[in-house]
């Protein structure tokens, strides 16, 4: 029989990690009371600590600020790619115009 993998919302993960970091619960205590695995909770706590220190995580973020940072970084990357395409197109059009005038 296969077990269905549970998924947790970002809000739940944030609250669970805050129990450990802010409320003083131990990881085993919090994991038992929330009915989640200790390993998962430790990972969430570690991720929240990293986010609070200013590091941008590669996985799904927990805090709204880090989520906004990830969205803005993705937008910057897309705009930079579009800018590079426009530069190449402009160069092609300019070289084509020069060929016609000769």
Biopython code that builds the backbone (N, CA, C, O; Angstrom):
import numpy as np
from Bio.PDB.StructureBuilder import StructureBuilder

atoms = [
    (1, "UNK", "N", (0.840, -1.167, 0.000)),
    (1, "UNK", "CA", (0.000, 0.000, 0.000)),
    (1, "UNK", "C", (0.895, 1.242, 0.000)),
    (1, "UNK", "O", (1.825, 1.338, 0.800)),
    (2, "UNK", "N", (0.619, 2.176, -0.880)),
    (2, "UNK", "CA", (1.433, 3.385, -0.963)),
    (2, "UNK", "C", (0.855, 4.480, -0.081)),
    (2, "UNK", "O", (-0.359, 4.659, 0.022)),
    (3, "UNK", "N", (1.755, 5.193, 0.541)),
    (3, "UNK", "CA", (1.336, 6.316, 1.388)),
    (3, "UNK", "C", (1.247, 7.570, 0.544)),
    (3, "UNK", "O", (2.112, 7.827, -0.293)),
    (4, "UNK", "N", (0.222, 8.335, 0.759)),
    (4, "UNK", "CA", (0.084, 9.597, 0.051)),
    (4, "UNK", "C", (0.938, 10.647, 0.751)),
    (4, "UNK", "O", (0.879, 10.806, 1.970)),
    (5, "UNK", "N", (1.723, 11.351, -0.033)),
    (5, "UNK", "CA", (2.612, 12.373, 0.520)),
    (5, "UNK", "C", (1.803, 13.612, 0.885)),
    (5, "UNK", "O", (1.036, 14.127, 0.071)),
    (6, "UNK", "N", (1.977, 14.075, 2.094)),
    (6, "UNK", "CA", (1.274, 15.271, 2.544)),
    (6, "UNK", "C", (2.012, 16.515, 2.083)),
    (6, "UNK", "O", (3.239, 16.534, 1.985)),
    (7, "UNK", "N", (1.250, 17.531, 1.809)),
    (7, "UNK", "CA", (1.873, 18.818, 1.477)),
    (7, "UNK", "C", (1.327, 19.871, 2.431)),
    (7, "UNK", "O", (0.173, 19.815, 2.856)),
    (8, "UNK", "N", (2.171, 20.815, 2.749)),
    (8, "UNK", "CA", (1.822, 21.850, 3.719)),
    (8, "UNK", "C", (1.931, 23.210, 3.055)),
    (8, "UNK", "O", (2.790, 23.427, 2.201)),
    (9, "UNK", "N", (1.071, 24.109, 3.445)),
    (9, "UNK", "CA", (1.106, 25.460, 2.892)),
    (9, "UNK", "C", (2.303, 26.220, 3.464)),
    (9, "UNK", "O", (2.869, 25.850, 4.492)),
    (10, "UNK", "N", (2.662, 27.279, 2.774)),
    (10, "UNK", "CA", (3.776, 28.114, 3.239)),
    (10, "UNK", "C", (3.447, 28.730, 4.595)),
    (10, "UNK", "O", (4.330, 28.895, 5.437)),
    (11, "UNK", "N", (2.179, 29.068, 4.803)),
    (11, "UNK", "CA", (1.766, 29.654, 6.081)),
    (11, "UNK", "C", (1.946, 28.669, 7.225)),
    (11, "UNK", "O", (2.404, 29.037, 8.306)),
    (12, "UNK", "N", (1.577, 27.402, 6.977)),
    (12, "UNK", "CA", (1.726, 26.379, 8.002)),
    (12, "UNK", "C", (3.203, 26.183, 8.343)),
    (12, "UNK", "O", (3.571, 26.085, 9.514)),
    (13, "UNK", "N", (4.044, 26.126, 7.308)),
    (13, "UNK", "CA", (5.482, 25.940, 7.525)),
    (13, "UNK", "C", (6.063, 27.104, 8.321)),
    (13, "UNK", "O", (6.885, 26.911, 9.216)),
    (14, "UNK", "N", (5.624, 28.311, 7.981)),
    (14, "UNK", "CA", (6.102, 29.495, 8.682)),
    (14, "UNK", "C", (5.697, 29.451, 10.151)),
    (14, "UNK", "O", (6.520, 29.707, 11.031)),
    (15, "UNK", "N", (4.441, 29.130, 10.419)),
    (15, "UNK", "CA", (3.958, 29.049, 11.798)),
    (15, "UNK", "C", (4.689, 27.956, 12.578)),
    (15, "UNK", "O", (5.040, 28.149, 13.742)),
    (16, "UNK", "N", (4.918, 26.812, 11.937)),
    (16, "UNK", "CA", (5.612, 25.712, 12.605)),
    (16, "UNK", "C", (7.043, 26.108, 12.953)),
    (16, "UNK", "O", (7.514, 25.834, 14.057)),
    (17, "UNK", "N", (7.731, 26.749, 12.017)),
    (17, "UNK", "CA", (9.110, 27.177, 12.270)),
    (17, "UNK", "C", (9.148, 28.260, 13.336)),
    (17, "UNK", "O", (10.083, 28.309, 14.136)),
    (18, "UNK", "N", (8.145, 29.128, 13.356)),
    (18, "UNK", "CA", (8.086, 30.184, 14.368)),
    (18, "UNK", "C", (7.877, 29.610, 15.764)),
    (18, "UNK", "O", (8.357, 30.174, 16.748)),
    (19, "UNK", "N", (7.166, 28.496, 15.852)),
    (19, "UNK", "CA", (7.008, 27.848, 17.157)),
    (19, "UNK", "C", (8.371, 27.511, 17.759)),
    (19, "UNK", "O", (8.606, 27.700, 18.953)),
    (20, "UNK", "N", (9.254, 27.011, 16.910)),
    (20, "UNK", "CA", (10.578, 26.604, 17.385)),
    (20, "UNK", "C", (11.459, 27.829, 17.643)),
    (20, "UNK", "O", (12.099, 27.929, 18.689)),
    (21, "UNK", "N", (11.488, 28.751, 16.692)),
    (21, "UNK", "CA", (12.411, 29.885, 16.810)),
    (21, "UNK", "C", (11.928, 30.954, 17.775)),
    (21, "UNK", "O", (12.728, 31.512, 18.527)),
    (22, "UNK", "N", (10.639, 31.248, 17.769)),
    (22, "UNK", "CA", (10.137, 32.374, 18.544)),
    (22, "UNK", "C", (9.482, 31.973, 19.864)),
    (22, "UNK", "O", (9.575, 32.700, 20.853)),
    (23, "UNK", "N", (8.831, 30.834, 19.877)),
    (23, "UNK", "CA", (8.071, 30.420, 21.061)),
    (23, "UNK", "C", (8.860, 29.510, 22.002)),
    (23, "UNK", "O", (8.410, 29.230, 23.112)),
    (24, "UNK", "N", (10.024, 29.050, 21.569)),
    (24, "UNK", "CA", (10.876, 28.262, 22.450)),
    (24, "UNK", "C", (10.573, 26.767, 22.507)),
    (24, "UNK", "O", (11.102, 26.064, 23.368)),
    (25, "UNK", "N", (9.734, 26.276, 21.608)),
    (25, "UNK", "CA", (9.478, 24.837, 21.567)),
    (25, "UNK", "C", (10.701, 24.124, 20.995)),
    (25, "UNK", "O", (11.440, 24.683, 20.185)),
    (26, "UNK", "N", (10.898, 22.891, 21.429)),
    (26, "UNK", "CA", (11.957, 22.087, 20.819)),
    (26, "UNK", "C", (11.399, 21.483, 19.531)),
    (26, "UNK", "O", (10.184, 21.398, 19.353)),
    (27, "UNK", "N", (12.287, 21.069, 18.641)),
    (27, "UNK", "CA", (11.845, 20.483, 17.379)),
    (27, "UNK", "C", (11.026, 19.210, 17.619)),
    (27, "UNK", "O", (9.966, 19.062, 17.011)),
    (28, "UNK", "N", (11.473, 18.279, 18.483)),
    (28, "UNK", "CA", (10.651, 17.088, 18.720)),
    (28, "UNK", "C", (9.278, 17.415, 19.309)),
    (28, "UNK", "O", (8.273, 16.809, 18.936)),
    (29, "UNK", "N", (9.245, 18.374, 20.227)),
    (29, "UNK", "CA", (7.986, 18.786, 20.841)),
    (29, "UNK", "C", (7.018, 19.341, 19.798)),
    (29, "UNK", "O", (5.856, 18.939, 19.730)),
    (30, "UNK", "N", (7.514, 20.260, 19.002)),
    (30, "UNK", "CA", (6.667, 20.896, 17.991)),
    (30, "UNK", "C", (6.226, 19.899, 16.929)),
    (30, "UNK", "O", (5.079, 19.934, 16.482)),
    (31, "UNK", "N", (7.126, 19.013, 16.525)),
    (31, "UNK", "CA", (6.758, 18.048, 15.488)),
    (31, "UNK", "C", (5.676, 17.089, 15.976)),
    (31, "UNK", "O", (4.789, 16.709, 15.211)),
    (32, "UNK", "N", (5.747, 16.699, 17.248)),
    (32, "UNK", "CA", (4.701, 15.826, 17.797)),
    (32, "UNK", "C", (3.365, 16.557, 17.877)),
    (32, "UNK", "O", (2.325, 15.998, 17.528)),
    (33, "UNK", "N", (3.395, 17.794, 18.333)),
    (33, "UNK", "CA", (2.134, 18.517, 18.502)),
    (33, "UNK", "C", (1.499, 18.884, 17.156)),
    (33, "UNK", "O", (0.276, 18.991, 17.061)),
    (34, "UNK", "N", (2.309, 19.074, 16.126)),
    (34, "UNK", "CA", (1.786, 19.431, 14.809)),
    (34, "UNK", "C", (1.590, 18.216, 13.899)),
    (34, "UNK", "O", (1.026, 18.329, 12.811)),
    (35, "UNK", "N", (2.062, 17.056, 14.358)),
    (35, "UNK", "CA", (1.965, 15.820, 13.591)),
    (35, "UNK", "C", (2.702, 15.918, 12.246)),
    (35, "UNK", "O", (2.176, 15.547, 11.197)),
    (36, "UNK", "N", (3.936, 16.431, 12.318)),
    (36, "UNK", "CA", (4.812, 16.478, 11.140)),
    (36, "UNK", "C", (6.133, 15.826, 11.519)),
    (36, "UNK", "O", (6.448, 15.692, 12.701)),
    (37, "UNK", "N", (6.893, 15.425, 10.529)),
    (37, "UNK", "CA", (8.179, 14.794, 10.774)),
    (37, "UNK", "C", (9.209, 15.773, 11.296)),
    (37, "UNK", "O", (9.212, 16.951, 10.939)),
    (38, "UNK", "N", (10.077, 15.267, 12.141)),
    (38, "UNK", "CA", (11.128, 16.138, 12.699)),
    (38, "UNK", "C", (12.053, 16.670, 11.613)),
    (38, "UNK", "O", (12.474, 17.826, 11.657)),
    (39, "UNK", "N", (12.366, 15.824, 10.642)),
    (39, "UNK", "CA", (13.277, 16.242, 9.576)),
    (39, "UNK", "C", (12.695, 17.407, 8.789)),
    (39, "UNK", "O", (13.392, 18.376, 8.486)),
    (40, "UNK", "N", (11.418, 17.302, 8.461)),
    (40, "UNK", "CA", (10.768, 18.387, 7.714)),
    (40, "UNK", "C", (10.761, 19.671, 8.536)),
    (40, "UNK", "O", (11.053, 20.749, 8.018)),
    (41, "UNK", "N", (10.430, 19.551, 9.809)),
    (41, "UNK", "CA", (10.391, 20.733, 10.670)),
    (41, "UNK", "C", (11.775, 21.363, 10.813)),
    (41, "UNK", "O", (11.909, 22.586, 10.789)),
    (42, "UNK", "N", (12.797, 20.531, 10.960)),
    (42, "UNK", "CA", (14.163, 21.061, 11.046)),
    (42, "UNK", "C", (14.530, 21.821, 9.764)),
    (42, "UNK", "O", (15.181, 22.864, 9.822)),
    (43, "UNK", "N", (14.113, 21.294, 8.620)),
    (43, "UNK", "CA", (14.390, 21.944, 7.339)),
    (43, "UNK", "C", (13.680, 23.301, 7.266)),
    (43, "UNK", "O", (14.261, 24.279, 6.797)),
    (44, "UNK", "N", (12.428, 23.361, 7.728)),
    (44, "UNK", "CA", (11.674, 24.619, 7.719)),
    (44, "UNK", "C", (12.320, 25.643, 8.652)),
    (44, "UNK", "O", (12.407, 26.826, 8.321)),
    (45, "UNK", "N", (12.772, 25.182, 9.817)),
    (45, "UNK", "CA", (13.419, 26.087, 10.780)),
    (45, "UNK", "C", (14.706, 26.636, 10.180)),
    (45, "UNK", "O", (14.983, 27.831, 10.276)),
    (46, "UNK", "N", (15.489, 25.760, 9.560)),
    (46, "UNK", "CA", (16.747, 26.181, 8.948)),
    (46, "UNK", "C", (16.487, 27.190, 7.828)),
    (46, "UNK", "O", (17.207, 28.178, 7.691)),
    (47, "UNK", "N", (15.452, 26.929, 7.031)),
    (47, "UNK", "CA", (15.116, 27.836, 5.942)),
    (47, "UNK", "C", (14.656, 29.192, 6.470)),
    (47, "UNK", "O", (15.032, 30.230, 5.924)),
    (48, "UNK", "N", (13.849, 29.190, 7.524)),
    (48, "UNK", "CA", (13.384, 30.453, 8.095)),
    (48, "UNK", "C", (14.550, 31.246, 8.685)),
    (48, "UNK", "O", (14.603, 32.468, 8.546)),
    (49, "UNK", "N", (15.472, 30.563, 9.336)),
    (49, "UNK", "CA", (16.657, 31.249, 9.866)),
    (49, "UNK", "C", (17.440, 31.905, 8.735)),
    (49, "UNK", "O", (17.888, 33.044, 8.860)),
    (50, "UNK", "N", (17.601, 31.179, 7.632)),
    (50, "UNK", "CA", (18.329, 31.728, 6.480)),
    (50, "UNK", "C", (17.595, 32.927, 5.895)),
    (50, "UNK", "O", (18.216, 33.932, 5.548)),
    (51, "UNK", "N", (16.278, 32.822, 5.787)),
    (51, "UNK", "CA", (15.496, 33.931, 5.238)),
    (51, "UNK", "C", (15.578, 35.160, 6.139)),
    (51, "UNK", "O", (15.667, 36.288, 5.655)),
    (52, "UNK", "N", (15.546, 34.938, 7.431)),
    (52, "UNK", "CA", (15.632, 36.066, 8.368)),
    (52, "UNK", "C", (16.996, 36.731, 8.322)),
    (52, "UNK", "O", (17.121, 37.921, 8.612)),
    (53, "UNK", "N", (18.024, 35.963, 7.956)),
    (53, "UNK", "CA", (19.361, 36.546, 7.872)),
    (53, "UNK", "C", (19.589, 37.259, 6.538)),
    (53, "UNK", "O", (20.629, 37.882, 6.324)),
    (54, "UNK", "N", (18.595, 37.158, 5.641)),
    (54, "UNK", "CA", (18.689, 37.894, 4.380)),
    (54, "UNK", "C", (19.027, 37.050, 3.175)),
    (54, "UNK", "O", (19.072, 37.576, 2.063)),
    (55, "UNK", "N", (19.265, 35.774, 3.345)),
    (55, "UNK", "CA", (19.599, 34.911, 2.214)),
    (55, "UNK", "C", (18.339, 34.592, 1.422)),
    (55, "UNK", "O", (17.284, 34.334, 2.002)),
    (56, "UNK", "N", (18.450, 34.610, 0.101)),
    (56, "UNK", "CA", (17.322, 34.257, -0.755)),
    (56, "UNK", "C", (17.376, 32.765, -1.040)),
    (56, "UNK", "O", (18.321, 32.293, -1.672)),
    (57, "UNK", "N", (16.387, 32.019, -0.587)),
    (57, "UNK", "CA", (16.413, 30.566, -0.784)),
    (57, "UNK", "C", (16.083, 30.175, -2.216)),
    (57, "UNK", "O", (15.453, 30.941, -2.945)),
    (58, "UNK", "N", (16.507, 28.993, -2.613)),
    (58, "UNK", "CA", (16.229, 28.488, -3.951)),
    (58, "UNK", "C", (14.883, 27.781, -4.016)),
    (58, "UNK", "O", (14.256, 27.735, -5.074)),
    (59, "UNK", "N", (14.441, 27.234, -2.901)),
    (59, "UNK", "CA", (13.166, 26.531, -2.883)),
    (59, "UNK", "C", (12.037, 27.498, -2.577)),
    (59, "UNK", "O", (12.238, 28.713, -2.568)),
    (60, "UNK", "N", (10.852, 26.962, -2.327)),
    (60, "UNK", "CA", (9.714, 27.818, -1.986)),
    (60, "UNK", "C", (10.016, 28.580, -0.710)),
    (60, "UNK", "O", (10.515, 28.023, 0.267)),
    (61, "UNK", "N", (9.706, 29.846, -0.742)),
    (61, "UNK", "CA", (9.993, 30.704, 0.399)),
    (61, "UNK", "C", (8.890, 30.619, 1.442)),
    (61, "UNK", "O", (7.772, 30.191, 1.156)),
    (62, "UNK", "N", (9.226, 31.033, 2.649)),
    (62, "UNK", "CA", (8.267, 31.004, 3.738)),
    (62, "UNK", "C", (7.705, 32.389, 4.039)),
    (62, "UNK", "O", (6.508, 32.535, 4.286)),
    (63, "UNK", "N", (8.552, 33.386, 4.020)),
    (63, "UNK", "CA", (8.092, 34.715, 4.413)),
    (63, "UNK", "C", (7.611, 35.495, 3.196)),
    (63, "UNK", "O", (8.127, 35.303, 2.095)),
    (64, "UNK", "N", (6.632, 36.369, 3.380)),
    (64, "UNK", "CA", (6.121, 37.171, 2.260)),
    (64, "UNK", "C", (7.191, 38.070, 1.642)),
    (64, "UNK", "O", (7.180, 38.310, 0.434)),
    (65, "UNK", "N", (8.106, 38.565, 2.462)),
    (65, "UNK", "CA", (9.159, 39.431, 1.944)),
    (65, "UNK", "C", (10.054, 38.666, 0.969)),
    (65, "UNK", "O", (10.394, 39.162, -0.105)),
    (66, "UNK", "N", (10.431, 37.440, 1.369)),
    (66, "UNK", "CA", (11.280, 36.642, 0.493)),
    (66, "UNK", "C", (10.533, 36.235, -0.775)),
    (66, "UNK", "O", (11.139, 36.122, -1.840)),
    (67, "UNK", "N", (9.227, 36.015, -0.669)),
    (67, "UNK", "CA", (8.426, 35.691, -1.840)),
    (67, "UNK", "C", (8.440, 36.864, -2.821)),
    (67, "UNK", "O", (8.576, 36.668, -4.028)),
    (68, "UNK", "N", (8.301, 38.065, -2.303)),
    (68, "UNK", "CA", (8.324, 39.258, -3.149)),
    (68, "UNK", "C", (9.694, 39.433, -3.804)),
    (68, "UNK", "O", (9.787, 39.804, -4.974)),
    (69, "UNK", "N", (10.754, 39.163, -3.042)),
    (69, "UNK", "CA", (12.106, 39.254, -3.594)),
    (69, "UNK", "C", (12.281, 38.269, -4.739)),
    (69, "UNK", "O", (12.843, 38.618, -5.777)),
    (70, "UNK", "N", (11.801, 37.030, -4.559)),
    (70, "UNK", "CA", (11.912, 36.033, -5.626)),
    (70, "UNK", "C", (11.141, 36.472, -6.869)),
    (70, "UNK", "O", (11.629, 36.315, -7.988)),
    (71, "UNK", "N", (9.946, 37.019, -6.682)),
    (71, "UNK", "CA", (9.154, 37.486, -7.824)),
    (71, "UNK", "C", (9.872, 38.607, -8.555)),
    (71, "UNK", "O", (9.900, 38.627, -9.785)),
    (72, "UNK", "N", (10.456, 39.546, -7.807)),
    (72, "UNK", "CA", (11.163, 40.660, -8.433)),
    (72, "UNK", "C", (12.424, 40.197, -9.151)),
    (72, "UNK", "O", (12.752, 40.713, -10.220)),
    (73, "UNK", "N", (13.136, 39.227, -8.573)),
    (73, "UNK", "CA", (14.329, 38.706, -9.242)),
    (73, "UNK", "C", (13.957, 38.007, -10.546)),
    (73, "UNK", "O", (14.670, 38.134, -11.541)),
    (74, "UNK", "N", (12.853, 37.276, -10.549)),
    (74, "UNK", "CA", (12.399, 36.620, -11.779)),
    (74, "UNK", "C", (12.024, 37.658, -12.830)),
    (74, "UNK", "O", (12.308, 37.479, -14.014)),
    (75, "UNK", "N", (11.388, 38.742, -12.399)),
    (75, "UNK", "CA", (11.007, 39.807, -13.326)),
    (75, "UNK", "C", (12.245, 40.489, -13.912)),
    (75, "UNK", "O", (12.289, 40.793, -15.104)),
    (76, "UNK", "N", (13.236, 40.722, -13.073)),
    (76, "UNK", "CA", (14.484, 41.333, -13.553)),
    (76, "UNK", "C", (15.141, 40.445, -14.597)),
    (76, "UNK", "O", (15.591, 40.933, -15.634)),
    (77, "UNK", "N", (15.198, 39.144, -14.330)),
    (77, "UNK", "CA", (15.808, 38.217, -15.294)),
    (77, "UNK", "C", (15.072, 38.248, -16.630)),
    (77, "UNK", "O", (15.698, 38.273, -17.689)),
    (78, "UNK", "N", (13.735, 38.248, -16.576)),
    (78, "UNK", "CA", (12.944, 38.277, -17.812)),
    (78, "UNK", "C", (13.190, 39.576, -18.572)),
    (78, "UNK", "O", (13.357, 39.555, -19.792)),
    (79, "UNK", "N", (13.213, 40.701, -17.872)),
    (79, "UNK", "CA", (13.440, 41.989, -18.525)),
    (79, "UNK", "C", (14.841, 42.083, -19.128)),
    (79, "UNK", "O", (15.021, 42.678, -20.190)),
    (80, "UNK", "N", (15.822, 41.505, -18.462)),
    (80, "UNK", "CA", (17.184, 41.518, -19.008)),
    (80, "UNK", "C", (17.274, 40.678, -20.279)),
    (80, "UNK", "O", (17.977, 41.048, -21.219)),
    (81, "UNK", "N", (16.559, 39.537, -20.312)),
    (81, "UNK", "CA", (16.537, 38.712, -21.527)),
    (81, "UNK", "C", (15.860, 39.476, -22.667)),
    (81, "UNK", "O", (16.335, 39.450, -23.803)),
    (82, "UNK", "N", (14.750, 40.155, -22.362)),
    (82, "UNK", "CA", (14.047, 40.930, -23.383)),
    (82, "UNK", "C", (14.927, 42.065, -23.906)),
    (82, "UNK", "O", (14.931, 42.353, -25.103)),
    (83, "UNK", "N", (15.663, 42.702, -23.012)),
    (83, "UNK", "CA", (16.555, 43.797, -23.405)),
    (83, "UNK", "C", (17.644, 43.292, -24.356)),
    (83, "UNK", "O", (17.981, 43.953, -25.338)),
    (84, "UNK", "N", (18.184, 42.115, -24.048)),
    (84, "UNK", "CA", (19.226, 41.541, -24.905)),
    (84, "UNK", "C", (18.668, 41.231, -26.292)),
    (84, "UNK", "O", (19.341, 41.452, -27.299)),
    (85, "UNK", "N", (17.450, 40.725, -26.343)),
    (85, "UNK", "CA", (16.817, 40.430, -27.636)),
    (85, "UNK", "C", (16.615, 41.716, -28.425)),
    (85, "UNK", "O", (16.877, 41.753, -29.628)),
    (86, "UNK", "N", (16.151, 42.773, -27.757)),
    (86, "UNK", "CA", (15.939, 44.050, -28.438)),
    (86, "UNK", "C", (17.249, 44.648, -28.949)),
    (86, "UNK", "O", (17.280, 45.246, -30.024)),
    (87, "UNK", "N", (18.323, 44.489, -28.187)),
    (87, "UNK", "CA", (19.625, 44.995, -28.636)),
    (87, "UNK", "C", (20.055, 44.290, -29.922)),
    (87, "UNK", "O", (20.527, 44.921, -30.868)),
    (88, "UNK", "N", (19.879, 42.950, -29.934)),
    (88, "UNK", "CA", (20.256, 42.184, -31.124)),
    (88, "UNK", "C", (19.392, 42.574, -32.314)),
    (88, "UNK", "O", (19.898, 42.700, -33.429)),
    (89, "UNK", "N", (18.102, 42.766, -32.095)),
    (89, "UNK", "CA", (17.201, 43.148, -33.179)),
    (89, "UNK", "C", (17.572, 44.525, -33.725)),
    (89, "UNK", "O", (17.553, 44.737, -34.937)),
    (90, "UNK", "N", (17.906, 45.454, -32.842)),
    (90, "UNK", "CA", (18.299, 46.794, -33.263)),
    (90, "UNK", "C", (19.573, 46.736, -34.093)),
    (90, "UNK", "O", (19.685, 47.415, -35.114)),
    (91, "UNK", "N", (20.521, 45.937, -33.662)),
    (91, "UNK", "CA", (21.773, 45.806, -34.401)),
    (91, "UNK", "C", (21.523, 45.223, -35.788)),
    (91, "UNK", "O", (22.129, 45.663, -36.765)),
    (92, "UNK", "N", (20.640, 44.241, -35.878)),
    (92, "UNK", "CA", (20.324, 43.658, -37.185)),
    (92, "UNK", "C", (19.649, 44.673, -38.096)),
    (92, "UNK", "O", (19.985, 44.777, -39.276)),
    (93, "UNK", "N", (18.700, 45.418, -37.550)),
    (93, "UNK", "CA", (18.005, 46.419, -38.352)),
    (93, "UNK", "C", (18.944, 47.525, -38.811)),
    (93, "UNK", "O", (18.842, 48.000, -39.942)),
    (94, "UNK", "N", (19.850, 47.934, -37.945)),
    (94, "UNK", "CA", (20.802, 48.984, -38.308)),
    (94, "UNK", "C", (21.757, 48.494, -39.390)),
    (94, "UNK", "O", (22.056, 49.233, -40.328)),
    (95, "UNK", "N", (22.232, 47.276, -39.273)),
    (95, "UNK", "CA", (23.144, 46.748, -40.298)),
    (95, "UNK", "C", (22.417, 46.581, -41.628)),
    (95, "UNK", "O", (23.012, 46.792, -42.686)),
    (96, "UNK", "N", (21.150, 46.207, -41.591)),
    (96, "UNK", "CA", (20.348, 46.077, -42.809)),
    (96, "UNK", "C", (20.143, 47.441, -43.457)),
    (96, "UNK", "O", (20.211, 47.566, -44.680)),
    (97, "UNK", "N", (19.894, 48.457, -42.646)),
    (97, "UNK", "CA", (19.716, 49.812, -43.169)),
    (97, "UNK", "C", (21.001, 50.326, -43.801)),
    (97, "UNK", "O", (20.945, 51.011, -44.822)),
    (98, "UNK", "N", (22.150, 50.017, -43.228)),
    (98, "UNK", "CA", (23.435, 50.442, -43.782)),
    (98, "UNK", "C", (23.681, 49.765, -45.125)),
    (98, "UNK", "O", (24.211, 50.391, -46.043)),
    (99, "UNK", "N", (23.313, 48.520, -45.249)),
    (99, "UNK", "CA", (23.502, 47.787, -46.508)),
    (99, "UNK", "C", (22.658, 48.396, -47.624)),
    (99, "UNK", "O", (23.081, 48.437, -48.780)),
    (100, "UNK", "N", (21.485, 48.860, -47.278)),
    (100, "UNK", "CA", (20.599, 49.435, -48.299)),
    (100, "UNK", "C", (21.097, 50.793, -48.801)),
    (100, "UNK", "O", (20.910, 51.137, -49.968)),
    (101, "UNK", "N", (21.725, 51.553, -47.921)),
    (101, "UNK", "CA", (22.177, 52.889, -48.327)),
    (101, "UNK", "C", (23.447, 52.831, -49.147)),
    (101, "UNK", "O", (23.789, 53.830, -49.781)),
    (102, "UNK", "N", (24.150, 51.746, -49.173)),
    (102, "UNK", "CA", (25.406, 51.657, -49.943)),
    (102, "UNK", "C", (25.154, 51.363, -51.373)),
    (102, "UNK", "O", (26.097, 51.256, -52.157)),
]
sb = StructureBuilder()
sb.init_structure("model")
sb.init_model(0)
sb.init_chain("A")
sb.init_seg("    ")
for serial, (resi, resn, name, xyz) in enumerate(atoms, 1):
    if name == "N":
        sb.init_residue(resn, " ", resi, " ")
    sb.init_atom(name, np.array(xyz, "f"), 0.0, 1.0, " ", f" {name:<3s}", serial, name[0])
structure = sb.get_structure()
